[in-house]
Amino acid sequence: MEETRTKIICTIGPASSSVSMLVRMIDAGMRVARLNFSHGDHPSHARLIRTIQAASRKAGRPVAILQDLQGPKIRVGVLPAAGVILHKAERVVLTTAVIDYKTGGPIPVTYERLHHDVKIGQRILFDDGTIEGIVEKVRGKNISLKVKVPGTLTSHKGLNLPDSLVSQAAFTAKDRSDLLFGVGQEVDWVALSFVSCADDIIAARAVAKSAAKAAGVTAPLFFAKVERRTAIDNFAEILAAADGILLGRGDLGVEVRPEEVPVIQKDIVDACRRAGKPVIVATQMLNSMITNPRGTRAEISDVANAVFDHTDAVMLSAESATGRYPAVTVKAMSSVIREAEKSRYDDIHHVSLRVASTAEALAQHVHVLAASGLISGIAVVAGQGDIAHNINLFRPDVPIFMICPSANIARRHLVSSGVIPLLMNDAPGTLLSRLQTKIHHDRLLPRGTQLAVITSTGAEVRLSIVHV
């Protein structure tokens, strides 16, 4: 099957936790496995990691592991099994006190500072925005609401505070414990949830680096999850601090007006492409395939439009974790991506933006070579600064072979559009001949074509065109 340039990330759960199912998903196009740390415990995640690694070996393809930390998810507490019916215009009370719910009494919430963070007139949304209340009064630990949009509220449903400044840090005590576990398991990437500013990423990275150094392993890279209005407001500093961006459109679509999300998506993907950092578009991409073997026309268009936006990766959540058709869904997503990538809407013209550095100019140059059919691939050494980051600026329609000295560095590049990691050292003097041999042996390019190889030594950057 032809490899797609846009990568597919799959959340692993009960429906996809067997080696046989994971192999089918890898064969269909999964390149990154996401572990959602909002669910499960450390032993169960350790078992999943071992299962993913076994499936990767059996399929003969590397699979990166993305640890997604829960973050400060605000939820209601335990309610009756049937839930609590909230009627329109009804007055209800939330409380941050530790209580058991009693019929007609306050509804407990898990966030102990909620009564400090909300103000009169602000909205509180429940269950992904399907229920809405307006704050009328705050007294002690109790928050009085008037129900604007009614519904039935059940245990552990999430709360969103689109009008409030949440004072709880994105990196919680649970996240710290989970991150230390992830470092010990040598996960490749970590996604930090509900990021508000660069300090959230900096704090988590410091913990990971210290733990990795003590364990003698490589620290993971960090995706900042953009899910809050404050993350949009502080996006420039967040992008500078993070290694990549994960656009969580579910919570973001509750925090901002839903009609803003498509424009935000395009702006964020474009900013990440220009910065040379990978970006993931996530949430409900093929949501109907949780229960159906075919996606809706709107969902298929959503996946295709993410490709047209030039995202690095698209992500499946419940579709692959708990849905009926995990492998079928991955195959369907691959088919949509493949068709979108064949179209002219996936192309970036080489004069479409003004280059601002030598690395960007070089990316433009090799893009022209690829678009003209003069090269069939590009090779660059991982870790060579802006050159390695920016070579994919124009999303050339040929594979980018990233030469990586270790397996864990190779797996990190599995999230990047168009990149095929090659595990080999970059010893000078023999790189070109060894690269030609590997490409021939692995049949990575047609014989008789040309490969652009970019190398950097000190202040010198060299572009070589070699026959393969």
Summary of the structure (lengths in Angstrom):
residues: 468
radius of gyration: 23.6
end to end distance: 22.0
largest distance: 77.4
contacts: 1614
relative contact order: 0.11
helix: 39%
strand: 24%
